[in-house]
Each structure stands twice: as C-alpha cells, then as structure tokens.
Amino acid sequence: LEFRRVLFRSNLPLLLRQKLEQAFVINAVHIHETQSSADGTLKCAMRLHDQYVVESVLIPQGKRMTACISSQVGCSLTCSFCATGKLKRMRNLQADEIYDQVMLVNETALNTYQQKLSNIVFMGMGEPLLNYNQVKEAITKLCAPEDRKSTRLNSSH
C-alpha cells in the first residue's frame, strides 16, 4: 500500500515508474463502500485485487478506536449466530491484505475522528485461527518498530 502511494504520487521519472510496475505486482486493497450507523460505527467493504469483498469495521467508543478485521473471504464454519457462516469460504487473506485493511481503517479513524486505532480484533469475516500464519505475519508487521515501517500502531494492545 505504501509503495503504491509512493509510486503513483511521486516525482519518480515516468520510465522508472513503468519499469517498477512491470517488475512488481502490488495487490492493493481499496475501500469500495462505507456505511455508517447512528453510534458512529463505520462498516467498510474492502475490495481485493481479485474482486472479492471483505468487511472491516471501525468501532469508536470514547477514547478507544477498535478495528474489526477480516482474515478470510467467507468462512468454512457454519456458526448459526454469524452471517458470514452462511457464506462459502473462497480463500484465506494474505498477510499484506490483512495489513492493508488495518491501515485503511486506521486512515479512516484519523480522517473521521482524529484518532488512530487503539485496538484490533479479528472478528470480521473468517476464522483467524484457520489462517494463523498469515494473521501472525500481519500482526508482526503491524507491531514492527518505527524504523521498519512508516505507519506505527500502538503495539501495547
């Protein structure tokens, strides 16, 4: 996500940008649609590179900003209390897709509430433990020291 922003919104020469586009694939996640509720909760439909859509939710509550993040497209469990359980699991999300969701929800929190995320829960689409390695990799990146990435989330949560 950050690389794509630099690439397309930069003063890099056009020829270099074209070569970078040819040499690298960036499967960015985009906010496709946002719905808001009376309590300030924002539900974001995130469009993936393969046109699947997952949901991420921003839940503001006082000084807390919680992101509810998806780990799969659909779900293979059929929990009766969960709407996602009625959807067929299409695939696991990759770590970068999980990371991008968090960054986009964090950006939404900053733009809408002038607060960054304080909590992340993996209670969106899918069962995170069935995609453990990718979820773990995304969490590792999200909690990386400041010198390893440009956007830092508080890793004490």
Secondary structure, 3 states (H helix, E strand, C coil): CHHHHHHHCCCCCHHHHHHHHHHCCCCCCEEEEEEECCCCCEEEEEECCCCCEEEEEEEEECCEEEEECCCEECCCCCCCCCCHHHCCCCEECCHHHHHHHHHHHHHHHHHHHCCCCCEEECCCCCCHHHHHHHHHHHHHHHCCCHHHCCCCCCCCC
